[in-house]
Amino acid sequence: MTTPEDEAKSGPGPAPVVDEKEAQRAARRARRRARRLMQEAETWEEHSATNGAVPPPDEIKPGKRRQDVMNVIAARVKREKRAEEAVDGASAETPPPQTEAAPEATIEEPRQEIRSGESLPATTPIAGGAVAKVGDDQPPPPPGGSIFDTREEEIAAIQRELVQRRRSRFLLLWLRLAFFVVLPTFLVGNYYYNHATDFYSTKSNFKIQAAAASADPAAAQAASVAASSDAIAIQDFLTSREAMRIIDSEFDLIAHYQDVTVDPIQRLDADASENDAYALYKDRVLIGFDLAEGIIRMEVIDSDPDMALALNNRMIELAEGRVEEMSDRTEQSTVANAQKVLEEAEAALDDAYEEVLTLQEQLGIFSTDIEIELIQGQIGSLTAQLQERELARVALLENPRPNQTQLRTLDAEIERLRDAIAEQRGLIVNAQEGSASLARISAEVSRAEAELETRRALQLAAFEGVDAARREADRRSIFLARAVNPVMPVTPSYPRAFEYTVLSFIIFFAAYLIVSLTISILREQMSYGEVTS
């Protein structure tokens, strides 16, 4: 029986033999672990890049969350090499009575008691850190060296696969960018630089303002608001179908938009409807209103500079005509109402005059005041005569022997004078046959004359109202004041090739980013749902 001392003296035994199937299984396990670690690392990278939108991998230790895959694999290889060196040293020397604990990744067979005279079985580590016994029935070691050389080759292959995968992803990323961003931007820039028709722009500024300013702040503010509303109305008119039809009837605008010299994208189709022409008209005629300054800014765009200038001038003329119509309509409505009131007052005054004349003709009296004054004069004269007669009778009665003939004569005269006075007073207050009393006649004539005076006052007020309405209409009248006249353009203003190309690049790139992020988030959500399920 050979003892361990004899075996140690005789030298090391035969080379350790490793099970090839076990080594292949260990290599497969190492590859699966490397792939899983790589997937976890990529998931953490996406989790960090999306600020938590992509969920982190489950069931992973906090210390390995951001550990690089290659570092993990390299550390594992180092541990296995250290284990191999420790096994080789242990096989070359006499094993100590008590061995230290193996590395964490090494699987050790259960210890067996060594009887005296028996030799220790030879062991060698295999893939995954396990220690395999060496027997006579095991296959020879793999050509080219230890199992760790094969594992390093597999790890290097995995690293090359990872690098190749990253390169392919990077290449696919640039291909997608080139197809979805660079190529459309190139096509747009090629169109604007080489194929788009040049367009000329004419600009003009004008303002709608009142004819006269008011000193009253409230009135001035009201006039400013009215001018703003009028300016907005003019803006709506110039961009309306009515203005387009007027210009088309004068300049044959629709046929001009269908000119074959214009590129097909910006040209109006030959069978286009009025709605298509109106949409193109609104794109070529740009009108804006500045609320702060009250200025209307108009820009007319056309492929022909002469046509652009003519259209701008004609549209300003249309705006002036519409402003005059609005101003005349306001003046007419204001003055017409006051004139109508004046006409009604004049008609009422004529009726009052006619009523007074009718009363004078019917009653045969020009003026009741004159008639009453005449009657009162007669009554006064008769009263004076009556007093004279009464005084003469008193004087006659003072004689001791009055003349009876004279007395009777005086009495008769006094009686006649009293009857005459009573008759004259009756003419004033009592109605006569075929005519009314002077009191009633005077009341009717006075009422008619008072009505006449009222009508005269109303007529005077109507005259003043007409005058005030005319002044108000003059104050509220508006006109168009030109601030900037259109001029003949020298160089084309459109298209702005560089600006439009940059803008198209930004739009395509933003759309690509949005779609890519959306697809990536949906994909991660689906994979996360499959893992959790």
C-alpha positions, 0 to 999 in steps of 0.5 A, a space after each residue: 500500500 502506498 502512503 501519502 509520504 511515498 506518493 509525495 516522494 515519488 513525485 506528482 501523479 498523472 495530469 488531472 483529467 476533466 469531464 468534458 460534458 461537465 465542462 461544456 455544461 459549465 461553459 453554457 451556464 457561464 454564457 447564460 449568466 453573462 447574457 443575463 448580466 448583460 440584459 440586466 445592465 442594458 435594462 439599468 442603462 435604459 432605466 437611467 436614460 429614461 429617468 425611471 420610465 423603463 422599470 428596473 430589473 427584478 430580483 437583483 442585488 443593489 450592489 450589482 445594479 450598475 456594475 458593468 458586465 465585463 467587470 463582472 465576467 473578469 472578476 469571475 475569471 480571476 476568482 476561478 484562476 485563483 481557485 485553480 492555482 490553489 488546487 494545483 498547489 494543494 496537489 503538489 504538496 501534502 494536504 494539511 490536516 485542516 483545509 481552509 474554506 474554498 472560494 465562494 464560487 467553488 463547489 467542494 465534494 464531501 470530505 472522506 476519511 482517509 484510511 492509512 495506506 490510501 492515497 488522496 484522490 486527485 481533483 481539478 476544478 471545472 466550469 462554475 467553480 466545481 472540483 471534479 475527481 480524477 479517475 482512470 475512466 475520465 476522458 483526457 483533458 481537452 487539447 490546448 490546455 486547461 478548461 479555463 482557457 476554453 472559458 476565456 475563449 467563450 467569454 471573449 466570444 461573448 464580448 465580441 458578440 456584445 461589441 458586434 451587437 452594439 455596433 450593429 445597433 449603432 449602425 441601425 440607428 444611423 440608418 434610421 436617422 438617415 432614412 427618416 430624418 436626413 433623407 426627407 430633409 435633403 429632399 425638402 432642401 433640394 426642392 427649396 434650393 433647386 425647384 421652388 419658384 421665386 415669389 416677390 412680396 410687397 408690403 404696405 401699412 395703413 390706418 383707420 382713424 376718425 376725422 376729428 378728435 374729441 377733447 372728452 376722454 370718454 368720447 376719445 376712448 369710444 372713438 378709438 374702440 370704434 376705429 379698432 372695430 372698423 379696422 377689423 372689419 376692413 381686415 375681414 373684408 380684404 380677406 373675404 371672397 367678395 374682395 377675391 371676386 372683385 380682384 379676379 374680375 379685374 386681374 383674372 387672378 385665378 388664371 394667374 394662379 394657374 400659370 405653368 411657370 410656377 412649380 407644381 407644388 405652389 401652382 393652382 390646379 387647372 380644375 381647381 374649385 373656387 374654394 381651392 383658389 380662395 385658400 391659395 388667395 388667403 395664403 398669398 394675401 397676409 393681413 394683420 392688425 396691431 391692436 396696440 398701434 391700430 395699424 393694418 399691415 398687409 403683405 401681398 405675395 406673387 410670382 410676378 413683382 408687377 402683379 404683386 404691386 398692382 394687387 397691393 395698390 388695388 386692395 388699398 383702393 378697395 379698403 378706401 372705398 369700403 371705409 368711405 361707404 361705412 363713413 357715409 352710412 354712419 353719417 346718413 343714418 345719424 343725420 337722417 334721423 335728425 332730419 326726420 324729426 325736423 320734418 315732423 316738427 315742421 308738419 306739426 307747425 303747419 297744422 298749428 298755423 292752419 288751425 289758427 287760421 281756420 278759427 279766425 276764418 270761422 269766427 270772423 275775428 282776426 284777434 280776440 284781444 283787439 275785439 275785447 279792447 274795442 268792446 271795453 272802449 265802448 263800454 268805457 265811453 258809455 259809462 262816461 256818458 251814463 255818469 254825465 247823465 246821472 250827474 245832470 239828473 241830480 243837478 236837475 233834481 236839486 231845483 225846487 221846481 225841476 223841469 219834468 220834461 228834462 227829467 224824463 229825457 234824462 231818465 230815458 237816456 240813462 236807461 238807454 245807456 245802461 242797456 247799451 253797456 249791458 249789451 256790450 258786456 254780453 258780447 264778451 261773455 254771452 254767446 250770440 246768435 250764429 257765433 260764440 262768445 268772445 271769451 270762448 273764442 279768445 280761449 280757443 284762439 289762445 290754445 291754438 296760438 299756444 300750440 303754434 308756439 310749441 310747434 315753433 319751439 319743437 321746430 327750433 329744437 329739431 333744427 338744432 338736432 340736425 346741426 348737432 347730428 351733422 357735427 357728430 357725423 363729421 366727428 365720427 366719420 372715418 378715413 383711411 390714412 396710408 402709412 407705408 405705400 407699396 413699392 416694386 420688389 427687386 429681389 424675391 422674398 420667398 422661399 427662404 430655403 435655409 430657414 425652411 430646410 432647418 425647420 423641416 429638419 427639426 420637425 422630422 427629427 422631433 417626429 422621429 424622437 417621439 415615435 422612437 421613444 414611444 415604441 421603446 417605452 411600449 416595448 419595455 412595458 410589454 417585456 416588463 409585463 411578460 416578466 412579472 406575469 
